[in-house]
Amino acid sequence: MKSTRSDLAYNTLLEQIVSGELSPGDRLPEVSIAKKMGISPTPVRECFRRLAAEGLVEFVPNAGCRVRKMSRKEVIELYQLREALESFCASCASMMMNRLDLDYLDECYVQMRDAVSKDNKPGTREMCPENRLAYMKADASFHARIVASSDNVSIIKVMRKCHILNHVMGLRSRMFIKSQVKKSLLQHRKIIKAIASGTNEAAAKEMREHLRYSCETSLINMKHQKPSEKVQSLSIELHKYIRSVEGEVCGL
């Protein structure tokens, strides 16, 4: 019974955090949350620990638990971690991937390209939320498949957490400028070509360059206003998709 109540608290707060209904920095008062849900504080505490393990909340001394607010420094550190691990995974992919794997990456690329090409409304700099979601789903699948090539469970688990933070927080907390997304799309094509060539140094290099550019644009495009109801809904959908696809592709 306790685990069921803990799951209830976890799923409720997870949806509120991922959607942006709860903003970064918002306090999570244990007692009032428990009272609102009609449960005791114990399952709420268990839920906090699970969310903290995913990097979505943090415990602050003498202040309790709050929704994690990623600073510029933390964003940089997240990308540095991704760069170190995913360049290794890309190197592994160049040696391990077969034709079916490469076809999978090609399909992800086509889906990203289609999302970009559909977003052709004149006079707008940003991608619309629906096309942004389609792009990020394909991007998540692309990177998950490459990470799985490492065949390293420890790396896969770390990267899963990084990708969830990166994609979900990114969808609701930063702009997606079309010109930047188009450049990122070309970088994905280069990664595929490098992996297909079987040259591990080239594959690692292309992945590093892609993630450095992604970090640069993420920092430039960070915004702090509350996301629209539309983006809140799409953020929840993206989070569920990432957990599903990474569980399937990476076997977690």
VOBA-1610 file (N, C-alpha, C; in pm, whole numbers, padded with zeros to 5 digits, always signed):
BEGIN
Met+00084-00121+00000Met+00000+00000+00000Met+00087+00125+00000Lys+00196+00119+00078Lys+00285+00234+00087Lys+00346+00267-00048Ser+00388+00163-00122Ser+00452+00186-00252Ser+00352+00246-00350Thr+00224+00205-00342Thr+00121+00259-00431Thr+00102+00407-00405Arg+00102+00445-00278Arg+00087+00587-00245Arg+00211+00666-00286Ser+00326+00604-00272Ser+00449+00669-00315Ser+00448+00690-00467Asp+00398+00590-00540Asp+00386+00603-00685Asp+00290+00715-00722Leu+00181+00725-00648Leu+00083+00832-00672Leu+00149+00968-00656Ala+00221+00985-00546Ala+00289+01112-00522Ala+00394+01140-00629Tyr+00469+01035-00663Tyr+00575+01050-00764Tyr+00517+01092-00899Asn+00417+01021-00946Asn+00359+01050-01078Asn+00294+01187-01083Thr+00230+01227-00972Thr+00166+01358-00968Thr+00269+01471-00975Leu+00372+01461-00889Leu+00473+01567-00888Leu+00558+01564-01014Leu+00587+01445-01065Leu+00666+01435-01188Leu+00596+01509-01301Glu+00468+01487-01315Glu+00392+01553-01422Glu+00393+01705-01403Gln+00379+01751-01279Gln+00378+01894-01253Gln+00514+01959-01280Ile+00622+01885-01251Ile+00756+01938-01274Ile+00791+01938-01422Val+00768+01824-01486Val+00801+01810-01628Val+00722+01909-01713Ser+00596+01929-01679Ser+00512+02018-01759Ser+00548+02164-01739Gly+00606+02196-01623Gly+00635+02336-01593Gly+00530+02399-01505Glu+00428+02319-01466Glu+00328+02371-01372Glu+00396+02413-01243Leu+00494+02331-01201Leu+00583+02370-01092Leu+00710+02426-01155Ser+00748+02545-01116Ser+00861+02612-01179Ser+00991+02580-01106Pro+01106+02589-01178Pro+01236+02570-01113Pro+01251+02665-00994Gly+01292+02608-00881Gly+01308+02687-00760Gly+01189+02683-00667Asp+01073+02632-00716Asp+00954+02624-00630Asp+00979+02526-00515Arg+00939+02566-00394Arg+00952+02479-00279Arg+00844+02371-00283Leu+00877+02256-00226Leu+00785+02143-00221Leu+00759+02108-00074Pro+00665+02175-00012Pro+00637+02150+00130Pro+00576+02012+00151Glu+00649+01929+00218Glu+00613+01789+00235Glu+00475+01769+00297Val+00450+01840+00406Val+00325+01819+00481Val+00205+01865+00399Ser+00214+01982+00338Ser+00099+02033+00262Ser+00073+01949+00136Ile+00180+01897+00074Ile+00162+01810-00043Ile+00093+01680+00000Ala+00137+01625+00112Ala+00075+01502+00163Ala-00072+01524+00196Lys-00101+01636+00259Lys-00240+01667+00295Lys-00326+01684+00171Lys-00271+01750+00071Lys-00347+01774-00053Lys-00378+01643-00125Met-00283+01548-00116Met-00303+01419-00183Met-00378+01319-00097Gly-00399+01353+00030Gly-00471+01263+00120Gly-00389+01144+00164Ile-00256+01165+00176Ile-00167+01058+00218Ile-00077+01109+00330Ser+00001+01020+00391Ser+00093+01061+00495Ser+00221+01117+00434Pro+00303+01186+00512Pro+00428+01242+00459Pro+00530+01137+00414Thr+00523+01015+00468Thr+00625+00914+00436Thr+00635+00884+00286Pro+00525+00852+00218Pro+00537+00828+00073Pro+00580+00951-00006Val+00551+01069+00046Val+00596+01192-00021Val+00747+01203-00013Arg+00802+01168+00104Arg+00948+01170+00121Arg+01014+01069+00025Glu+00952+00952+00013Glu+01004+00850-00081Glu+01002+00903-00225Cys+00894+00971-00256Cys+00881+01030-00389Cys+00988+01136-00413Phe+01018+01218-00314Phe+01123+01319-00326Phe+01258+01254-00358Arg+01285+01142-00291Arg+01413+01075-00314Arg+01423+01023-00458Arg+01313+00971-00510Arg+01312+00923-00648Arg+01333+01038-00747Leu+01266+01149-00723Leu+01279+01264-00812Leu+01420+01324-00804Ala+01478+01321-00684Ala+01614+01373-00667Ala+01714+01286-00742Ala+01690+01153-00741Ala+01778+01061-00812Ala+01775+01087-00963Glu+01663+01141-01013Glu+01650+01173-01155Glu+01697+01314-01187Gly+01737+01387-01082Gly+01788+01522-01104Gly+01680+01627-01120Leu+01556+01595-01084Leu+01447+01688-01106Leu+01417+01776-00984Val+01454+01729-00866Val+01440+01811-00744Val+01572+01805-00668Glu+01584+01893-00570Glu+01705+01894-00489Glu+01670+01927-00345Phe+01750+01873-00254Phe+01732+01900-00111Phe+01824+02015-00072Val+01765+02114-00007Val+01840+02232+00035Val+01847+02234+00187Pro+01968+02243+00246Pro+01980+02245+00392Pro+01892+02352+00455Asn+01815+02311+00555Asn+01727+02400+00632Asn+01615+02461+00549Ala+01593+02410+00428Ala+01487+02465+00343Ala+01400+02357+00282Gly+01435+02231+00303Gly+01355+02123+00248Gly+01385+02093+00102Cys+01282+02050+00032Cys+01298+02008-00108Cys+01241+02113-00201Arg+01302+02129-00317Arg+01252+02224-00415Arg+01278+02172-00556Val+01204+02225-00652Val+01225+02188-00792Val+01362+02240-00835Arg+01437+02153-00899Arg+01573+02191-00937Arg+01573+02303-01040Lys+01657+02400-01017Lys+01676+02510-01111Lys+01818+02501-01163Met+01833+02468-01289Met+01967+02448-01345Met+02031+02583-01379Ser+02147+02606-01323Ser+02222+02728-01352Ser+02297+02711-01484Arg+02352+02819-01533Arg+02433+02810-01656Arg+02550+02714-01635Lys+02609+02718-01517Lys+02722+02630-01488Lys+02678+02483-01494Glu+02560+02454-01441Glu+02511+02316-01442Glu+02477+02270-01583Val+02426+02361-01665Val+02399+02327-01805Val+02529+02291-01877Ile+02632+02371-01853Ile+02763+02345-01914Ile+02817+02210-01867Glu+02806+02183-01739Glu+02855+02056-01684Glu+02779+01938-01742Leu+02648+01954-01762Leu+02568+01848-01820Leu+02617+01814-01962Tyr+02643+01919-02038Tyr+02692+01896-02175Tyr+02835+01843-02177Gln+02916+01884-02081Gln+03052+01830-02074Gln+03048+01680-02047Leu+02956+01640-01960Leu+02941+01497-01931Leu+02893+01422-02055Arg+02794+01480-02122Arg+02745+01417-02245Arg+02856+01406-02350Glu+02933+01513-02363Glu+03040+01513-02463Glu+03141+01402-02437Ala+03181+01388-02311Ala+03281+01286-02277Ala+03228+01146-02303Leu+03105+01119-02262Leu+03051+00984-02273Leu+02997+00953-02413Glu+02928+01048-02473Glu+02867+01019-02603Glu+02969+01016-02717Ser+03080+01087-02702Ser+03184+01074-02805Ser+03244+00934-02800Phe+03257+00880-02678Phe+03302+00740-02664Phe+03199+00645-02726Cys+03071+00671-02700Cys+02965+00585-02755Cys+02963+00591-02908Ala+02986+00710-02963Ala+02989+00724-03109Ala+03106+00645-03167Ser+03217+00647-03094Ser+03334+00569-03136Ser+03300+00420-03137Cys+03232+00375-03032Cys+03188+00235-03025Cys+03092+00203-03139Ala+03001+00297-03167Ala+02902+00275-03272Ala+02969+00253-03408Ser+03078+00326-03433Ser+03147+00312-03562Ser+03204+00172-03581Met+03228+00103-03471Met+03283-00032-03479Met+03178-00141-03464Met+03064-00107-03401Met+02965-00209-03366Met+02838-00206-03449Met+02802-00092-03504Met+02672-00081-03571Met+02670-00158-03703Asn+02554-00223-03727Asn+02534-00293-03854Asn+02440-00212-03942Arg+02400-00268-04053Arg+02316-00196-04149Arg+02181-00158-04089Leu+02124-00246-04008Leu+01995-00216-03945Leu+02007-00097-03850Asp+02117-00091-03775Asp+02139+00021-03683Asp+02152+00152-03761Leu+02227+00147-03871Leu+02246+00268-03952Leu+02115+00311-04017Asp+02033+00214-04057Asp+01902+00247-04112Asp+01815+00316-04007Tyr+01828+00270-03883Tyr+01754+00332-03772Tyr+01795+00478-03755Leu+01926+00505-03758Leu+01975+00642-03747Leu+01927+00727-03865Asp+01929+00668-03984Asp+01881+00739-04103Asp+01734+00778-04088Glu+01653+00686-04032Glu+01511+00713-04013Glu+01490+00826-03912Cys+01570+00827-03807Cys+01564+00936-03709Cys+01597+01069-03776Tyr+01699+01066-03861Tyr+01739+01187-03933Tyr+01625+01236-04022Val+01560+01147-04093Val+01449+01184-04181Val+01336+01248-04100Gln+01308+01192-03984Gln+01202+01247-03899Gln+01238+01387-03849Met+01365+01407-03813Met+01409+01542-03773Met+01400+01639-03890Arg+01444+01593-04007Arg+01440+01678-04126Arg+01297+01717-04161Asp+01204+01621-04149Asp+01064+01650-04179Asp+01006+01752-04082Ala+01044+01741-03955Ala+00994+01835-03855Ala+01041+01977-03887Val+01165+01988-03934Val+01220+02118-03970Val+01152+02172-04095Ser+01134+02087-04195Ser+01076+02133-04322Ser+00929+02172-04307Lys+00857+02109-04214Lys+00717+02144-04192Lys+00703+02282-04128Asp+00807+02323-04057Asp+00800+02450-03985Asp+00845+02563-04078Asn+00761+02592-04177Asn+00799+02688-04280Asn+00714+02814-04281Lys+00650+02843-04168Lys+00569+02964-04161Lys+00659+03086-04170Pro+00636+03174-04268Pro+00724+03291-04287Pro+00716+03389-04171Gly+00828+03453-04143Gly+00831+03557-04041Gly+00846+03509-03899Thr+00871+03379-03880Thr+00889+03327-03745Thr+01031+03272-03728Arg+01094+03303-03616Arg+01229+03256-03588Arg+01230+03121-03518Glu+01127+03098-03435Glu+01124+02975-03355Glu+01038+02867-03419Met+01075+02741-03392Met+00990+02629-03432Met+00864+02628-03346Cys+00753+02586-03404Cys+00631+02575-03325Cys+00642+02455-03231Pro+00568+02453-03121Pro+00581+02346-03021Pro+00563+02205-03077Glu+00466+02186-03169Glu+00439+02052-03222Glu+00558+02000-03303Asn+00615+02084-03389Asn+00730+02041-03468Asn+00854+02026-03383Arg+00863+02108-03280Arg+00974+02097-03186Arg+00968+01961-03116Leu+00849+01920-03076Leu+00832+01790-03010Leu+00872+01676-03104Ala+00826+01683-03230Ala+00860+01579-03327Ala+01011+01570-03347Tyr+01075+01685-03354Tyr+01221+01688-03371Tyr+01291+01625-03251Met+01246+01660-03131Met+01314+01613-03011Met+01290+01465-02985Lys+01175+01414-03027Lys+01152+01270-03016Lys+01252+01194-03103Ala+01266+01239-03228Ala+01359+01173-03319Ala+01503+01189-03270Asp+01534+01305-03216Asp+01669+01330-03163Asp+01698+01237-03045Ala+01599+01219-02958Ala+01616+01130-02843Ala+01641+00987-02889Ser+01568+00942-02989Ser+01586+00807-03042Ser+01724+00791-03105Phe+01768+00892-03176Phe+01899+00892-03242Phe+02011+00873-03140His+02009+00956-03036His+02117+00951-02937His+02108+00823-02852Ala+01987+00777-02823Ala+01972+00654-02744Ala+02033+00535-02816Arg+02013+00529-02948Arg+02067+00417-03025Arg+02220+00418-03024Ile+02279+00536-03034Ile+02424+00546-03031Ile+02479+00510-02894Val+02414+00558-02789Val+02458+00526-02652Val+02450+00375-02628Ala+02347+00310-02680Ala+02331+00166-02662Ala+02447+00088-02724Ser+02513+00147-02824Ser+02625+00080-02890Ser+02744+00060-02798Ser+02749+00134-02690Ser+02860+00119-02595Ser+02854-00015-02523Asp+02731-00070-02513Asp+02709-00195-02441Asp+02763-00187-02298Asn+02753-00066-02242Asn+02804-00040-02107Asn+02688+00008-02022Val+02641-00076-01930Val+02521-00045-01852Val+02539+00082-01769Ser+02657+00103-01712Ser+02681+00222-01629Ser+02668+00349-01711Ile+02728+00349-01830Ile+02718+00466-01918Ile+02574+00489-01960Ile+02505+00382-01996Ile+02367+00393-02042Ile+02278+00454-01935Lys+02295+00413-01809Lys+02213+00467-01700Lys+02241+00616-01678Val+02367+00655-01681Val+02402+00797-01664Val+02345+00880-01778Met+02360+00828-01900Met+02314+00903-02016Met+02163+00913-02020Arg+02094+00814-01970Arg+01948+00821-01967Arg+01902+00939-01882Lys+01964+00954-01767Lys+01931+01067-01680Lys+01965+01199-01748Cys+02081+01206-01814Cys+02122+01328-01884Cys+02023+01364-01994His+01981+01265-02071His+01892+01291-02184His+01755+01339-02137Ile+01706+01280-02028Ile+01576+01323-01977Ile+01583+01468-01933Leu+01686+01503-01858Leu+01703+01641-01815Leu+01718+01735-01935Asn+01804+01695-02027Asn+01836+01777-02142Asn+01714+01804-02230His+01643+01699-02266His+01533+01714-02359His+01409+01775-02295Val+01370+01725-02179Val+01248+01774-02117Val+01263+01917-02070Met+01372+01946-02000Met+01395+02083-01955Met+01414+02175-02075Gly+01477+02121-02179Gly+01500+02201-02298Gly+01373+02239-02369Leu+01278+02146-02380Leu+01154+02174-02451Leu+01079+02289-02388Arg+01079+02294-02255Arg+00996+02396-02191Arg+01073+02518-02142Ser+01208+02519-02156Ser+01282+02629-02096Ser+01374+02702-02193Arg+01370+02665-02322Arg+01454+02742-02414Arg+01389+02752-02551Met+01432+02852-02626Met+01380+02873-02760Met+01446+02775-02857Phe+01376+02749-02967Phe+01433+02667-03073Phe+01435+02750-03201Ile+01551+02814-03225Ile+01566+02901-03341Ile+01588+02814-03465Lys+01510+02839-03569Lys+01512+02753-03688Lys+01650+02740-03749Ser+01722+02851-03762Ser+01854+02847-03825Ser+01950+02759-03746Gln+01938+02762-03613Gln+02025+02680-03528Gln+01988+02532-03540Val+01859+02505-03545Val+01813+02366-03556Val+01858+02306-03689Lys+01855+02386-03794Lys+01900+02338-03926Lys+02048+02302-03923Lys+02128+02380-03853Lys+02271+02348-03842Lys+02289+02219-03761Ser+02212+02205-03655Ser+02217+02082-03573Ser+02178+01961-03657Leu+02079+01978-03744Leu+02035+01870-03831Leu+02150+01822-03921Leu+02224+01915-03978Leu+02339+01880-04062Leu+02446+01806-03982Gln+02460+01843-03855Gln+02558+01774-03769Gln+02517+01629-03746His+02389+01604-03735His+02342+01465-03721His+02377+01384-03847Arg+02363+01447-03963Arg+02399+01378-04088Arg+02547+01342-04088Lys+02632+01434-04040Lys+02776+01409-04035Lys+02810+01296-03938Ile+02738+01290-03829Ile+02760+01183-03731Ile+02730+01047-03795Ile+02619+01040-03865Ile+02583+00914-03931Ile+02691+00873-04031Lys+02736+00967-04111Lys+02838+00936-04212Lys+02968+00889-04147Ala+03005+00954-04036Ala+03129+00915-03967Ala+03117+00775-03908Ile+03002+00745-03849Ile+02980+00611-03793Ile+02981+00507-03904Ala+02914+00537-04014Ala+02907+00443-04127Ala+03045+00417-04188Ser+03135+00515-04178Ser+03269+00499-04235Ser+03354+00401-04155Gly+03312+00373-04030Gly+03387+00282-03945Gly+03511+00345-03885Thr+03520+00477-03890Thr+03635+00549-03835Thr+03599+00604-03698Asn+03650+00540-03594Asn+03606+00578-03459Asn+03647+00720-03421Glu+03765+00765-03466Glu+03809+00901-03434Glu+03715+01005-03495Ala+03676+00982-03619Ala+03586+01075-03687Ala+03449+01079-03620Ala+03398+00962-03582Ala+03267+00956-03517Ala+03269+01031-03384Ala+03374+01011-03307Ala+03386+01080-03178Ala+03396+01231-03199Lys+03471+01272-03299Lys+03491+01415-03329Lys+03359+01482-03368Glu+03283+01419-03454Glu+03156+01478-03498Glu+03058+01489-03382Met+03057+01389-03294Met+02968+01395-03178Met+03010+01508-03084Arg+03140+01522-03061Arg+03187+01630-02974Arg+03147+01766-03029Glu+03167+01786-03158Glu+03134+01915-03219Glu+02984+01943-03210His+02904+01840-03230His+02759+01857-03221His+02716+01898-03081Leu+02769+01831-02979Leu+02728+01861-02842Leu+02781+01995-02794Arg+02897+02036-02843Arg+02948+02169-02808Arg+02859+02277-02867Tyr+02814+02256-02988Tyr+02723+02352-03050Tyr+02588+02353-02977Ser+02540+02236-02938Ser+02414+02227-02864Ser+02423+02301-02731Cys+02536+02288-02664Cys+02557+02359-02538Cys+02556+02509-02561Glu+02626+02551-02664Glu+02634+02694-02696Glu+02496+02753-02723Thr+02416+02686-02804Thr+02283+02738-02837Thr+02189+02729-02717Ser+02205+02626-02635Ser+02120+02614-02516Ser+02141+02732-02422Leu+02265+02771-02404Leu+02296+02883-02315Leu+02244+03014-02372Ile+02256+03030-02503Ile+02209+03152-02568Ile+02057+03164-02558Asn+01991+03050-02571Asn+01845+03051-02585Asn+01768+03024-02457Met+01837+03018-02344Met+01768+02992-02217Met+01666+03102-02188Lys+01549+03060-02143Lys+01448+03158-02105Lys+01381+03109-01977His+01322+03200-01905His+01277+03166-01771His+01127+03188-01747Gln+01053+03228-01850Gln+00910+03246-01829Gln+00840+03111-01821Lys+00724+03113-01758Lys+00647+02989-01742Lys+00599+02943-01879Pro+00613+02813-01909Pro+00570+02764-02040Pro+00419+02769-02058Ser+00374+02779-02183Ser+00232+02779-02213Ser+00171+02643-02180Glu+00039+02639-02172Glu-00030+02512-02144Glu+00003+02410-02253Lys+00017+02456-02376Lys+00050+02367-02486Lys+00185+02302-02464Val+00285+02382-02430Val+00420+02331-02407Val+00422+02240-02285Gln+00344+02274-02182Gln+00334+02188-02063Gln+00288+02048-02103Ser+00184+02042-02184Ser+00130+01913-02228Ser+00231+01836-02311Leu+00300+01905-02402Leu+00397+01838-02489Leu+00520+01792-02409Ser+00555+01864-02304Ser+00668+01824-02220Ser+00641+01690-02153Ile+00519+01672-02106Ile+00480+01545-02044Ile+00489+01433-02147Glu+00440+01459-02268Glu+00444+01359-02375Glu+00589+01323-02409Leu+00676+01423-02416Leu+00816+01398-02449Leu+00883+01314-02341His+00858+01346-02215His+00919+01272-02105His+00880+01124-02111Lys+00752+01097-02135Lys+00705+00959-02144Lys+00771+00888-02263Tyr+00785+00961-02372Tyr+00844+00901-02492Tyr+00990+00866-02468Ile+01066+00957-02407Ile+01208+00933-02383Ile+01228+00812-02293Arg+01149+00803-02187Arg+01162+00689-02096Arg+01129+00559-02168Ser+01031+00565-02256Ser+00990+00446-02331Ser+01098+00404-02431Val+01145+00499-02511Val+01238+00465-02619Val+01374+00426-02562Glu+01418+00491-02457Glu+01547+00455-02400Glu+01539+00322-02327Gly+01423+00292-02269Gly+01405+00161-02208Gly+01407+00051-02313Glu+01348+00080-02428Glu+01342-00018-02536Glu+01477-00034-02604Val+01539+00075-02644Val+01664+00072-02720Val+01781+00026-02633Cys+01782+00077-02510Cys+01896+00048-02421Cys+01872-00069-02328Gly+01752-00124-02330Gly+01724-00241-02248Gly+01711-00213-02100Leu+01668-00092-02065Leu+01652-00057-01923Leu+01506-00062-01882
//
